[in-house]
Amino acid sequence: MTVPPSEATEPDAVLEDPYVGGDADDEPEERTQEARAAQRELFAHTPGFILGPTASFGGSLVGGAQHGVSGGQVTGDVFLGGKTEIHHHGPAAQAHVSGEIPSERQDALAEVFVEGPAFAEALERLREERVLVLSGSHAGGRYAAARMLLHRLGVPAVHALPAETTPSALPAQLTQPGGYVLRGLPLSRNRPLRDTHLYAARDQLKKAGAHLVVTVEKSPFLLGVTPVVWEPPSAQDVVRALVVSRRKGDADALLGLAPVREFLARGHHRPAEAAEFAEALAAYDGSPEALARLRDFGQTAVEKQCRDWLGDPATDLREKAFLISLAVFDHAPYVLAAELADKLFVHFQRLQNPDQPPSIPVFGPDASERLDFARADGELLEEQTDWGPVPQFSTRFREERTPRVLLTEVWTNHPSARPALVAWLKELARDGRPVVRTRAAAATALLALADLPSAVALLIDGWAVSRSFGPRVTAANTLTLAQLLNAPAVLRLLTQWCTDAHWARRWTAIRALGLLTPLRPDLAGPALTALAARARADTSSVAEANNLVESTALLLSVGARRGEMLSELVRLLYLDTSAVRALALNAFVRACDNAEENALVDWYADTGMYEADSARDLATLWRTALGDRVHTRQALNALRTWVLVAQYRPDTARALELLLPALVVTAADRDRLAHELRTMRAEDGFSRPALADHLLAVLHPAPATS
């Protein structure tokens, strides 16, 4: 799996760090906070399609098989319909381009049709005015409603007009008695629907003894026209009506099945989707296979929806780019998805028309229209920034699994789009915004799940061998998230890269293992074995040695199972090489010298001090670091950090009271700690922490009086 190394030489230090200001020479090595900052960035911006819609990197979800996805399998129900608008409440049928709609189809639809809230108003206006414009969201059932409005009027026949009919050409089409439906009339700035068009149509309808219903999506190009806004009936009503029609006596029992309750609980299904599910339910025969088909209905539907979106030639290329961008930036600000969608659109144009300069319309469709077509919702949420919360209009797909399916579909079933997608993801990885870089890594991880060799060759390896810090972090993030998705062979790739001939691949693998293990403690053994193996190797690179320490320290930076990491580090102390021992002690001390929220000191006060094995292992590491001449000063600095934290947390002060006596084995141990407490300075650099005197008393208790 390893890509052959390039001829790049190993530098003595990390170059061109986009996370830190200044020139490369000003930052010759990574610093501790940079590794933790990169980790926080990954944790903060990883999308739900990696860990599941309710997942997070903190709390109970850190550890074991807690993730919302595994093995590339998607479970549960997803319910989306097709791109083709077949708005019916009866059997799925082919839409007629023009001509009379067969009466038997009208009768079949009437048998199961459910009125929406605006149906009565629409029927009354149609009866009085003869012409009605029915406006509503995409796939909202307007066509079925239009046919039923005419059916309820009792017209002798219903004719479907061709979609190519222009507003000015309407009167010429209305020559026979009965009803007419013009479905999905496309409107634009250059072709609006005006009230004068409807006046002319009404005059002709009166002459012919006919009625007309025009369905349109929500549009600003209805000039002087007052449409009836169509609101579809509930999915529950649609499903019940069709099942009662088909199964009558046992309908209630069918509606009580668990997959049906789960389907209806989602609450965002359009009429056509509900009708398709109802047909599947009406065919239920009680067999395990039939029950499985009901459970799998959603996955099949979402796959079909994504195929239709990408494969339909009638869908504008810009909107396809928007769908893909929205998948990458699900649960993110709309402006971010829209802005970066246009960048992808440019890449698509260059790919499709290389001889023409790409162009982007300055003004495009309304956000609500785009989101409605994408089956997504938007709401104003507060986004956390370095300057505090700010309001952002954020978007999300109504079906949470759509991003995974859509990105997999474009990568595996549309290989011609790969060059544009690859160029776009590379562009995102260079973006200055953390959320953009992280989403690029997450999307690439999903592509690696579908096709690891291509993802490595086209994206990951190029980032991994970069001399710049940022792309290597993106590669490490990608491999970390790919392993969380259980992409095949990723762990083996990381192990191989730890000893790769190219310094940057080694750096990337080491960092990825550091990021990965807190999230997957079951991999602590293999990860530390790989890190220790690299530590045993002879390396003169200060940057690589520092990266080993940083990545190993990350293992103690997050998660509820840090006690297992401590145990693994204690195990490394007793290996027979000084390099491995030094790695364990350096990593432990750096992890301790951290006062950020949820750092190791917080975990120890909250959890570790109450776990006998963890308390013993932590004391062992502290004693060893304090007693090792190379690490004594660093360890004492870390102890100062713990004392300063304990000033503001009584539970941490109590933990230190219990820890300090466990660090004393000899008189030299006691003298070393006492000297540090006497000479310790607070944050201002002058005064002594008040807690230091109390801890001195713990070390030197007063003699008991008789």
Phi, psi and omega per residue, in radians:
M1 nan -0.426 -3.096
T2 -1.172 2.269 3.083
V3 -1.329 2.407 -3.117
P4 -0.952 2.388 -3.088
P5 -1.174 2.643 3.107
S6 -1.496 -3.102 -3.090
E7 -1.588 0.175 -3.136
A8 -1.129 2.525 -3.136
T9 -1.662 2.772 -3.103
E10 -1.428 2.212 3.124
P11 -1.478 2.942 3.097
D12 -1.463 -0.255 -3.121
A13 -2.671 2.874 3.125
V14 -1.237 2.367 -3.104
L15 -1.937 2.679 2.968
E16 0.823 1.333 -3.126
D17 -1.643 1.907 -3.110
P18 -1.280 -0.203 -3.136
Y19 -1.485 -0.246 -3.069
V20 -2.177 2.411 3.140
G21 -1.245 2.836 3.104
G22 1.714 2.995 3.133
D23 -1.350 2.903 -3.121
A24 -1.027 -0.683 -3.089
D25 -1.169 -0.362 3.139
D26 -1.368 -0.297 -3.111
E27 -2.226 1.297 -3.035
P28 -1.250 -0.354 -3.141
E29 -2.404 2.735 2.990
E30 -1.238 2.636 3.066
R31 -1.969 2.851 -3.023
T32 -0.964 -0.810 -3.064
Q33 -1.136 -0.406 3.132
E34 -1.189 -0.720 3.106
A35 -1.109 -0.757 -3.136
R36 -1.207 -0.624 3.109
A37 -1.114 -0.727 3.098
A38 -1.106 -0.649 3.106
Q39 -1.145 -0.782 3.118
R40 -1.081 -0.678 3.122
E41 -1.052 -0.774 3.121
L42 -1.106 -0.804 -3.093
F43 -1.140 -0.658 -3.038
A44 -1.259 -0.541 -2.939
H45 -2.033 0.076 3.087
T46 -1.182 2.270 -3.040
P47 -1.405 2.920 -3.120
G48 -1.147 -0.401 -3.102
F49 -1.269 -0.099 3.018
I50 -1.561 -0.917 -3.031
L51 -1.822 -0.071 -3.060
G52 1.818 2.769 -2.995
P53 -1.154 -0.394 -3.088
T54 -1.963 0.166 -3.022
A55 -1.400 2.746 2.999
S56 -2.581 2.981 -3.130
F57 -1.605 -0.053 -3.114
G58 -1.869 3.040 3.019
G59 1.107 -2.450 -2.972
S60 -1.267 -0.237 -3.098
L61 -1.476 -0.033 3.108
V62 -1.674 1.840 3.085
G63 2.300 2.389 3.018
G64 1.151 -2.749 -3.101
A65 -1.573 1.056 -3.050
Q66 -1.669 -0.059 -2.962
H67 -1.419 2.711 -3.080
G68 -1.272 -0.167 -3.140
V69 -2.369 2.638 3.060
S70 -2.763 2.473 3.069
G71 1.077 0.308 -3.140
G72 1.314 0.144 -3.109
Q73 -1.605 2.482 3.077
V74 -2.001 2.155 -3.111
T75 -1.975 2.914 -3.132
G76 1.577 -3.011 -3.024
D77 -1.970 2.337 3.061
V78 -2.222 2.317 -3.022
F79 -2.293 1.766 3.083
L80 -2.332 2.578 3.132
G81 -1.674 -2.981 -3.094
G82 -1.557 2.944 3.096
K83 -1.162 -0.632 -3.136
T84 -1.175 2.210 -3.113
E85 -1.424 1.678 3.001
I86 -1.916 1.466 -2.997
H87 -1.537 1.618 -3.102
H88 -2.446 2.934 3.052
H89 -2.147 0.279 3.093
G90 -2.195 -2.698 -3.102
P91 -1.087 2.485 3.071
A92 -1.075 2.382 -3.079
A93 -2.486 2.763 3.061
Q94 -1.279 2.355 3.126
A95 -1.396 2.387 3.106
H96 -1.403 2.396 3.098
V97 -1.243 -0.743 3.126
S98 -2.792 2.971 3.119
G99 1.694 -3.083 -3.081
E100 -1.350 2.307 3.065
I101 -1.330 2.221 -3.111
P102 -0.949 2.410 -3.074
S103 -1.109 -0.550 -3.139
E104 -1.161 -0.528 3.084
R105 -1.280 -0.639 3.050
Q106 -1.097 -0.741 3.138
D107 -1.152 -0.682 3.133
A108 -1.144 -0.684 3.109
L109 -1.196 -0.702 -3.130
A110 -1.085 -0.538 -3.097
E111 -1.147 -0.520 -3.051
V112 -2.097 0.009 -3.049
F113 -1.163 2.424 3.089
V114 -2.038 2.238 -3.112
E115 -1.265 2.446 3.000
G116 -1.520 3.047 -3.087
P117 -1.039 -0.510 -3.060
A118 -1.687 0.101 -3.007
F119 -1.129 -0.765 -3.088
A120 -1.108 -0.762 3.110
E121 -1.080 -0.739 -3.126
A122 -1.121 -0.713 -3.129
L123 -1.117 -0.714 -3.134
E124 -1.155 -0.743 3.133
R125 -1.167 -0.683 3.130
L126 -1.116 -0.684 -3.129
R127 -1.130 -0.687 -3.074
E128 -1.435 -0.706 -2.967
E129 -1.742 -0.247 3.119
R130 1.274 -0.465 3.114
V131 -2.217 2.366 -3.070
L132 -2.415 2.386 3.016
V133 -1.825 2.130 -3.118
L134 -1.882 1.987 -3.065
S135 -1.931 2.496 3.131
G136 -3.085 -3.134 -3.088
S137 -1.304 2.809 3.132
H138 -1.026 2.364 3.098
A139 1.034 0.542 -3.118
G140 -1.623 0.096 3.096
G141 1.599 0.319 -3.110
R142 -1.140 -0.657 -3.084
Y143 -1.158 -0.761 3.090
A144 -1.084 -0.708 3.136
A145 -1.133 -0.706 3.134
A146 -1.069 -0.780 3.130
R147 -1.101 -0.691 -3.118
M148 -1.279 -0.543 3.060
L149 -1.052 -0.778 3.119
L150 -1.200 -0.651 3.118
H151 -1.080 -0.729 -3.124
R152 -1.185 -0.427 3.071
L153 -1.287 -0.256 3.128
G154 1.363 0.491 3.139
V155 -1.164 2.615 -3.098
P156 -1.182 -0.481 -3.133
A157 -2.755 2.678 3.103
V158 -2.072 2.175 -3.106
H159 -1.877 2.379 3.078
A160 -1.686 2.100 3.119
L161 -1.468 2.606 3.110
P162 -1.155 2.514 -3.100
A163 -1.121 -0.370 -3.125
E164 -1.293 -0.125 -3.137
T165 -1.059 2.205 3.128
T166 -1.544 2.751 3.134
P167 -0.966 -0.685 -3.108
S168 -1.265 -0.351 -3.110
A169 -1.603 0.035 -3.074
L170 -1.029 -0.899 -3.057
P171 -0.961 -0.624 -3.114
A172 -1.150 -0.356 -3.117
Q173 -1.517 -0.317 -2.952
L174 -1.703 1.318 -2.993
T175 -1.968 -0.231 -3.046
Q176 -2.043 2.696 3.071
P177 -1.210 2.707 3.120
G178 2.183 -2.539 -3.112
G179 -2.216 2.664 3.125
Y180 -2.263 2.473 3.043
V181 -2.177 2.190 2.988
L182 -1.931 1.866 -2.970
R183 -1.621 2.241 3.017
G184 1.059 0.833 3.139
L185 -1.042 2.063 3.140
P186 -1.325 2.268 -3.139
L187 -2.109 2.653 3.116
S188 -2.685 3.098 3.114
R189 -1.055 -0.611 -3.132
N190 -1.540 -0.175 3.117
R191 -2.442 1.265 3.115
P192 -1.430 2.916 2.990
L193 -1.812 2.030 -3.071
R194 -1.810 2.833 3.089
D195 -1.113 -0.527 3.126
T196 -1.151 -0.565 3.059
H197 -1.093 -0.716 -3.126
L198 -1.244 -0.605 3.091
Y199 -1.070 -0.804 -3.137
A200 -1.113 -0.688 3.124
A201 -1.149 -0.690 -3.116
R202 -1.124 -0.718 3.105
D203 -1.020 -0.759 -3.129
Q204 -1.209 -0.647 3.138
L205 -1.117 -0.677 3.105
K206 -1.096 -0.723 3.129
K207 -1.122 -0.686 -3.067
A208 -1.515 -0.206 -3.067
G209 1.210 0.848 -3.031
A210 -2.340 2.987 3.084
H211 -2.316 2.652 -3.091
L212 -2.343 2.359 2.997
V213 -2.113 2.189 3.091
V214 -1.908 2.197 3.083
T215 -1.809 2.368 3.120
V216 -2.417 2.713 2.954
E217 -1.383 2.888 3.118
K218 -0.968 2.231 -2.985
S219 -2.611 2.500 3.038
P220 -1.440 0.009 -3.022
F221 -1.791 0.559 2.963
L222 -1.790 1.720 -2.989
L223 -1.713 1.924 -3.110
G224 1.348 0.148 -3.092
V225 -1.859 2.316 3.082
T226 -1.886 1.754 -3.108
P227 -1.422 2.883 2.899
V228 -1.582 2.163 -3.128
V229 -1.444 2.043 -3.066
W230 -1.493 2.226 3.015
E231 -2.009 2.146 -3.059
P232 -1.228 2.745 3.041
P233 -1.219 2.943 -3.133
S234 -1.247 2.650 3.107
A235 -1.066 -0.622 3.137
Q236 -1.077 -0.742 3.127
D237 -1.156 -0.680 -3.135
V238 -1.142 -0.815 -3.129
V239 -1.102 -0.799 -3.117
R240 -1.082 -0.771 -3.097
A241 -1.058 -0.781 -3.089
L242 -1.242 -0.722 -3.123
V243 -1.171 -0.720 3.093
V244 -1.067 -0.688 3.116
S245 -1.115 -0.664 -3.064
R246 -1.476 -0.744 -2.958
R247 -1.977 -0.248 3.070
K248 0.796 -1.576 -2.970
G249 -1.042 -0.680 -3.075
D250 -1.821 0.376 -3.111
A251 -1.099 -0.741 -3.098
D252 -1.082 -0.694 3.127
A253 -1.123 -0.702 3.124
L254 -1.148 -0.719 -3.111
L255 -1.189 -0.283 3.118
G256 -1.557 -0.035 3.138
L257 -1.129 2.567 -3.097
A258 -1.008 -0.800 3.124
P259 -1.064 -0.505 3.125
V260 -1.258 -0.771 3.112
R261 -1.062 -0.715 3.135
E262 -1.140 -0.711 3.127
F263 -1.066 -0.847 -3.076
L264 -1.239 -0.473 -3.121
A265 -1.177 -0.410 -3.127
R266 -1.207 -0.620 2.904
G267 1.270 0.216 -3.111
H268 -2.182 0.409 -3.044
H269 -1.490 2.446 3.087
R270 -1.500 2.842 -3.038
P271 -0.965 -0.750 -3.122
A272 -1.103 -0.667 3.120
E273 -1.151 -0.788 3.130
A274 -1.092 -0.661 3.133
A275 -1.166 -0.710 3.112
E276 -1.119 -0.716 3.097
F277 -1.143 -0.705 3.130
A278 -1.088 -0.645 3.088
E279 -1.107 -0.735 3.094
A280 -1.122 -0.663 3.121
L281 -1.190 -0.689 3.131
A282 -1.123 -0.430 3.123
A283 -1.535 0.021 -3.081
Y284 -1.125 2.251 -3.113
D285 -1.994 0.181 3.096
G286 1.530 -0.094 -3.102
S287 -1.387 2.730 3.059
P288 -1.023 -0.601 3.137
E289 -1.124 -0.720 3.138
A290 -1.175 -0.672 3.097
L291 -1.126 -0.690 3.110
A292 -1.116 -0.646 3.120
R293 -1.120 -0.654 3.096
L294 -1.145 -0.733 3.133
R295 -1.145 -0.610 -3.090
D296 -1.505 -0.041 -3.064
F297 -0.972 -0.758 -3.084
G298 -1.125 -0.757 -3.141
Q299 -1.095 -0.743 3.110
T300 -1.084 -0.698 -3.106
A301 -1.177 -0.745 -3.116
V302 -1.194 -0.622 3.086
E303 -1.130 -0.723 3.115
K304 -1.124 -0.728 -3.140
Q305 -1.054 -0.788 -3.117
C306 -1.175 -0.656 3.060
R307 -1.079 -0.744 -3.129
D308 -1.151 -0.762 3.130
W309 -0.988 -0.837 -3.038
L310 -1.436 -0.534 -3.038
G311 -1.594 -0.277 -3.085
D312 -1.293 2.018 -3.141
P313 -1.155 -0.309 -3.138
A314 -1.345 -0.304 3.126
T315 -1.355 2.225 -3.102
D316 -1.040 2.471 -3.114
L317 -1.071 -0.593 3.125
R318 -1.148 -0.648 3.129
E319 -1.262 -0.544 3.037
K320 -1.145 -0.703 3.074
A321 -1.095 -0.668 3.128
F322 -1.139 -0.721 3.116
L323 -1.051 -0.765 -3.136
I324 -1.149 -0.774 3.124
S325 -1.114 -0.692 3.123
L326 -1.116 -0.595 3.091
A327 -1.143 -0.725 3.121
V328 -1.193 -0.633 -3.071
F329 -1.906 0.658 3.024
D330 -1.086 2.450 -3.069
H331 1.021 0.770 3.096
A332 -2.453 2.935 -3.126
P333 -1.021 2.440 3.139
Y334 -1.044 -0.734 -3.079
V335 -1.069 -0.537 3.115
L336 -1.192 -0.823 3.125
A337 -1.102 -0.727 -3.108
A338 -1.205 -0.765 -3.137
E339 -1.050 -0.846 -3.068
L340 -1.358 -0.363 3.024
A341 -1.122 -0.678 3.127
D342 -1.178 -0.549 3.047
K343 -1.149 -0.701 3.072
L344 -1.157 -0.664 3.101
F345 -1.028 -0.688 3.091
V346 -1.079 -0.771 3.118
H347 -1.105 -0.682 3.099
F348 -1.108 -0.748 3.136
Q349 -1.088 -0.765 3.126
R350 -1.098 -0.605 3.133
L351 -1.270 -0.735 -3.056
Q352 -1.422 -0.610 -3.124
N353 -2.303 1.301 -3.048
P354 -1.115 -0.348 -3.104
D355 -1.552 -0.078 -3.103
Q356 -2.016 2.429 3.088
P357 -1.193 2.376 -3.133
P358 -1.199 2.625 3.119
S359 -2.496 2.558 3.124
I360 -2.166 2.201 3.058
P361 -1.023 2.326 -3.117
V362 -1.133 -0.703 3.118
F363 -2.075 2.353 -3.101
G364 -2.237 -2.810 -3.101
P365 -1.153 2.747 3.115
D366 -1.106 2.563 -3.108
A367 -1.021 -0.704 -3.112
S368 -1.116 -0.627 3.108
E369 -1.169 -0.758 -3.123
R370 -1.122 -0.741 -3.120
L371 -1.205 -0.626 3.116
D372 -1.132 -0.741 3.095
F373 -1.107 -0.640 -3.119
A374 -1.436 -0.005 -3.098
R375 0.989 0.890 -3.130
A376 -2.267 2.777 3.118
D377 -2.103 2.717 3.073
G378 -2.251 2.552 3.082
E379 -2.634 2.703 -3.132
L380 -1.443 2.030 -3.130
L381 -2.185 2.805 3.073
E382 -1.608 2.189 3.115
E383 -1.798 2.302 -3.139
Q384 -1.342 2.282 3.094
T385 -2.255 3.055 3.083
D386 -1.110 -0.292 -3.095
W387 -1.887 0.176 -3.122
G388 1.894 3.109 -3.108
P389 -1.243 2.434 3.058
V390 -2.280 2.523 3.131
P391 -1.277 2.388 3.103
Q392 -2.457 2.431 3.050
F393 -1.401 1.794 -3.055
S394 -1.787 2.662 -3.063
T395 -2.191 2.727 3.077
R396 -2.714 2.548 3.017
F397 -1.178 2.474 3.114
R398 -1.124 -0.601 3.044
E399 -1.759 2.050 -2.957
E400 -1.180 -0.306 -3.117
R401 -1.601 -0.037 3.139
T402 -0.991 -0.778 -3.115
P403 -0.991 -0.760 -3.115
R404 -1.093 -0.823 -3.085
V405 -1.165 -0.719 -3.088
L406 -1.147 -0.799 -3.132
L407 -1.170 -0.662 3.089
T408 -1.148 -0.683 -3.130
E409 -1.113 -0.799 -3.097
V410 -1.202 -0.533 -3.095
W411 -1.376 -0.681 -3.022
T412 -1.672 -0.564 -3.048
N413 -1.856 -0.037 3.088
H414 -2.320 1.119 -3.075
P415 -1.056 -0.416 3.116
S416 -1.136 -0.380 3.137
A417 -1.469 -0.138 -3.035
R418 -1.036 -0.789 -3.126
P419 -0.987 -0.721 3.126
A420 -1.199 -0.737 -3.130
L421 -1.129 -0.721 3.131
V422 -1.121 -0.803 3.127
A423 -1.062 -0.673 -3.135
W424 -1.177 -0.786 -3.141
L425 -1.126 -0.643 3.062
K426 -1.099 -0.663 3.108
E427 -1.145 -0.716 3.118
L428 -1.116 -0.656 -3.119
A429 -1.145 -0.346 3.117
R430 -1.666 -0.003 -3.093
D431 -1.174 2.618 -3.120
G432 -1.387 -0.161 -3.089
R433 -1.636 2.235 -3.102
P434 -0.982 -0.704 -3.103
V435 -1.107 -0.617 -3.132
V436 -1.201 -0.806 3.135
R437 -1.075 -0.737 -3.111
T438 -1.185 -0.691 3.117
R439 -1.154 -0.595 3.058
A440 -1.079 -0.735 3.104
A441 -1.136 -0.734 -3.119
A442 -1.139 -0.751 3.115
A443 -1.104 -0.728 3.134
T444 -1.158 -0.608 3.065
A445 -1.070 -0.689 3.102
L446 -1.170 -0.659 3.074
L447 -1.144 -0.619 3.102
A448 -1.148 -0.586 3.072
L449 -1.089 -0.655 -3.129
A450 -1.396 -0.624 -3.072
D451 -2.738 1.471 -3.054
L452 -1.085 -0.828 -3.101
P453 -0.995 -0.732 -3.139
S454 -1.199 -0.727 -3.140
A455 -1.098 -0.690 3.115
V456 -1.168 -0.825 -3.068
A457 -1.172 -0.693 -3.015
L458 -1.547 -0.445 -3.026
L459 -2.313 -1.041 -2.900
I460 -1.123 -0.791 -3.070
D461 -1.172 -0.616 3.098
G462 -1.090 -0.704 3.060
W463 -1.173 -0.714 -3.030
A464 -1.127 -0.601 -3.077
V465 -1.633 0.154 3.135
S466 -1.185 2.531 3.026
R467 -1.351 -0.222 3.126
S468 -1.521 2.569 -3.101
F469 -1.185 -0.781 -3.037
G470 -1.000 -0.919 3.128
P471 -1.042 -0.614 3.122
R472 -1.176 -0.639 3.050
V473 -1.101 -0.715 3.096
T474 -1.066 -0.742 3.100
A475 -1.100 -0.755 3.122
A476 -1.113 -0.748 3.084
N477 -1.051 -0.750 -3.124
T478 -1.071 -0.819 -3.119
L479 -1.184 -0.613 3.071
T480 -1.069 -0.865 -3.107
L481 -1.210 -0.593 3.085
A482 -1.103 -0.666 3.098
Q483 -1.201 -0.618 3.065
L484 -1.100 -0.527 3.061
L485 -1.415 -0.024 -3.082
N486 1.084 0.644 3.014
A487 -1.082 2.424 -3.041
P488 -1.170 2.486 2.951
A489 1.247 0.107 -3.117
V490 -1.164 -0.764 -3.120
L491 -1.101 -0.675 3.091
R492 -1.132 -0.715 3.102
L493 -1.046 -0.772 -3.136
L494 -1.099 -0.721 3.140
T495 -1.098 -0.741 3.122
Q496 -1.152 -0.733 -3.108
W497 -1.173 -0.413 3.105
C498 -1.058 -0.446 3.131
T499 -2.050 0.350 -3.108
D500 -1.172 2.701 3.136
A501 -1.199 -0.402 -3.106
H502 -1.573 2.175 -3.081
W503 -1.010 -0.633 -3.038
A504 -1.275 -0.605 3.052
R505 -1.123 -0.711 3.103
R506 -1.058 -0.795 3.131
W507 -0.998 -0.817 -3.097
T508 -1.086 -0.797 -3.117
A509 -1.135 -0.730 -3.137
I510 -1.095 -0.783 3.115
R511 -1.132 -0.713 -3.140
A512 -1.082 -0.727 3.114
L513 -1.115 -0.638 3.080
G514 -1.137 -0.691 3.108
L515 -1.251 -0.589 -2.982
L516 -1.367 -0.740 -2.942
T517 -1.101 -0.669 3.070
P518 -1.066 -0.483 -3.139
L519 -1.497 -0.425 3.124
R520 -2.299 1.335 -3.096
P521 -1.019 -0.360 3.082
D522 -1.139 -0.268 3.120
L523 -1.718 0.121 -3.095
A524 -1.037 -0.762 -3.131
G525 -1.045 -1.012 3.116
P526 -1.031 -0.682 -3.110
A527 -1.146 -0.841 -3.134
L528 -1.177 -0.561 3.063
T529 -1.079 -0.749 3.128
A530 -1.173 -0.719 3.130
L531 -1.154 -0.725 3.128
A532 -1.152 -0.639 3.119
A533 -1.087 -0.683 3.111
R534 -1.213 -0.628 3.126
A535 -1.110 -0.568 3.127
R536 -1.217 -0.464 -3.106
A537 -1.215 2.623 -3.141
D538 -1.345 2.063 3.106
T539 -2.414 2.363 3.121
S540 -1.790 0.087 -3.091
S541 -1.479 2.038 3.088
V542 -1.108 -0.708 -3.114
A543 -1.086 -0.747 -3.115
E544 -1.203 -0.720 3.101
A545 -1.069 -0.703 3.111
N546 -1.151 -0.678 3.118
N547 -1.114 -0.666 3.077
L548 -1.031 -0.795 -3.135
V549 -1.153 -0.817 3.141
E550 -1.012 -0.816 -3.086
S551 -1.172 -0.661 3.096
T552 -1.203 -0.648 3.096
A553 -1.115 -0.554 3.116
L554 -1.067 -0.422 -3.141
L555 -1.086 -0.415 -3.129
L556 -1.781 0.193 -2.962
S557 -1.621 -0.271 -3.040
V558 -2.746 2.685 3.003
G559 1.848 2.708 -3.105
A560 -1.496 -0.144 -3.064
R561 -1.930 0.675 -3.123
R562 -1.229 -0.308 3.067
G563 -1.057 -0.604 3.108
E564 -1.171 -0.618 3.098
M565 -1.159 -0.715 3.098
L566 -1.048 -0.727 3.126
S567 -1.074 -0.704 3.135
E568 -1.163 -0.659 3.118
L569 -1.186 -0.664 3.061
V570 -1.061 -0.691 3.110
R571 -1.053 -0.693 3.141
L572 -1.144 -0.465 3.141
L573 -1.054 -0.490 -3.027
Y574 -1.745 0.137 3.007
L575 -1.275 2.822 -2.918
D576 -1.546 0.187 3.131
T577 -2.025 2.443 3.128
S578 -1.182 -0.523 -3.136
A579 -1.129 -0.726 3.141
V580 -1.203 -0.724 3.092
R581 -1.061 -0.764 3.124
A582 -1.104 -0.665 3.096
L583 -1.051 -0.808 -3.114
A584 -1.090 -0.783 -3.104
L585 -1.220 -0.754 3.109
N586 -1.051 -0.774 -3.126
A587 -1.135 -0.733 -3.141
F588 -1.100 -0.823 -3.106
V589 -1.103 -0.719 3.129
R590 -1.153 -0.657 3.100
A591 -1.145 -0.607 3.129
C592 -1.263 -0.577 -3.083
D593 -1.443 1.080 -3.036
N594 -2.622 2.061 -3.114
A595 -1.826 0.193 -3.119
E596 -1.247 2.874 3.130
E597 -1.041 2.391 3.096
N598 1.195 0.388 3.070
A599 -1.259 3.126 -3.074
L600 -1.055 -0.626 3.130
V601 -1.118 -0.678 3.092
D602 -1.134 -0.785 3.138
W603 -1.067 -0.720 -3.111
Y604 -1.123 -0.727 3.134
A605 -1.190 -0.622 -3.110
D606 -1.392 -0.666 -2.941
T607 -2.297 -0.905 -2.941
G608 -1.033 -0.650 -3.085
M609 -1.180 -0.324 3.139
Y610 -1.638 -0.081 3.116
E611 -1.866 2.020 -3.006
A612 -1.013 -0.783 -3.111
D613 -1.144 -0.755 -3.135
S614 -1.137 -0.753 3.125
A615 -1.075 -0.716 3.123
R616 -1.136 -0.786 -3.111
D617 -1.148 -0.708 -3.135
L618 -1.138 -0.719 3.094
A619 -1.106 -0.668 3.113
T620 -1.065 -0.786 -3.134
L621 -1.163 -0.734 3.101
W622 -1.058 -0.848 -3.112
R623 -1.050 -0.747 -3.109
T624 -1.149 -0.752 -3.133
A625 -1.155 -0.736 3.141
L626 -1.168 -0.535 -3.119
G627 -1.558 -0.086 3.136
D628 -1.636 2.106 -3.038
R629 -0.985 -0.605 -3.120
V630 -1.202 -0.543 -3.005
H631 -1.915 -0.030 -3.044
T632 -1.009 -0.864 -3.085
R633 -1.096 -0.760 3.105
Q634 -1.076 -0.725 -3.130
A635 -1.143 -0.705 3.099
L636 -1.141 -0.644 3.053
N637 -1.084 -0.729 3.112
A638 -1.137 -0.651 3.104
L639 -1.102 -0.679 3.067
R640 -1.027 -0.723 3.100
T641 -1.013 -0.749 3.141
W642 -1.138 -0.694 3.132
V643 -1.141 -0.728 3.129
L644 -1.124 -0.673 3.068
V645 -1.130 -0.702 -3.075
A646 -1.164 -0.331 3.098
Q647 -1.078 -0.487 -3.047
Y648 -1.910 -0.035 -3.128
R649 -2.314 1.904 -3.132
P650 -1.043 -0.606 -3.133
D651 -1.180 -0.596 3.092
T652 -1.222 -0.660 3.077
A653 -1.070 -0.725 3.104
R654 -1.120 -0.696 3.120
A655 -1.088 -0.693 3.111
L656 -1.176 -0.623 3.087
E657 -1.036 -0.636 3.129
L658 -1.417 -0.539 -3.063
L659 -1.322 -0.767 -2.997
L660 -0.997 -0.803 3.109
P661 -1.045 -0.517 -3.139
A662 -1.277 -0.228 3.138
L663 -1.590 -0.077 -3.084
V664 -1.800 2.008 3.045
V665 -2.003 -0.668 -3.124
T666 -2.121 2.939 3.081
A667 -1.092 -0.580 3.106
A668 -1.110 -0.649 3.097
D669 -1.064 -0.788 -3.111
R670 -1.148 -0.742 -3.127
D671 -1.125 -0.678 -3.128
R672 -1.094 -0.828 -3.127
L673 -1.168 -0.714 -3.136
A674 -1.105 -0.739 3.117
H675 -1.071 -0.730 3.133
E676 -1.103 -0.731 -3.129
L677 -1.185 -0.618 -3.140
R678 -1.229 -0.606 -3.063
T679 -1.716 0.032 -3.071
M680 -1.175 2.500 3.098
R681 -2.061 2.599 3.123
A682 -1.358 -3.007 -3.084
E683 -1.062 -0.504 -3.118
D684 -1.329 -0.159 3.090
G685 1.448 -0.008 -3.081
F686 -2.115 -0.997 -3.078
S687 -1.319 2.837 3.070
R688 -1.669 2.483 3.055
P689 -1.066 2.344 -3.132
A690 -1.043 -0.552 -3.102
L691 -1.193 -0.391 -3.091
A692 -1.060 -0.696 3.129
D693 -1.117 -0.716 3.127
H694 -1.098 -0.734 -3.133
L695 -1.226 -0.514 3.027
L696 -1.097 -0.675 3.105
A697 -1.165 -0.560 3.081
V698 -1.160 -0.676 3.134
L699 -1.259 -0.621 -3.102
H700 -2.158 1.286 -3.120
P701 -1.092 2.548 3.118
A702 -1.170 2.510 3.128
P703 -1.119 2.524 -3.136
A704 -1.204 2.442 3.102
T705 -1.556 2.543 -3.124
S706 -1.417 nan nan
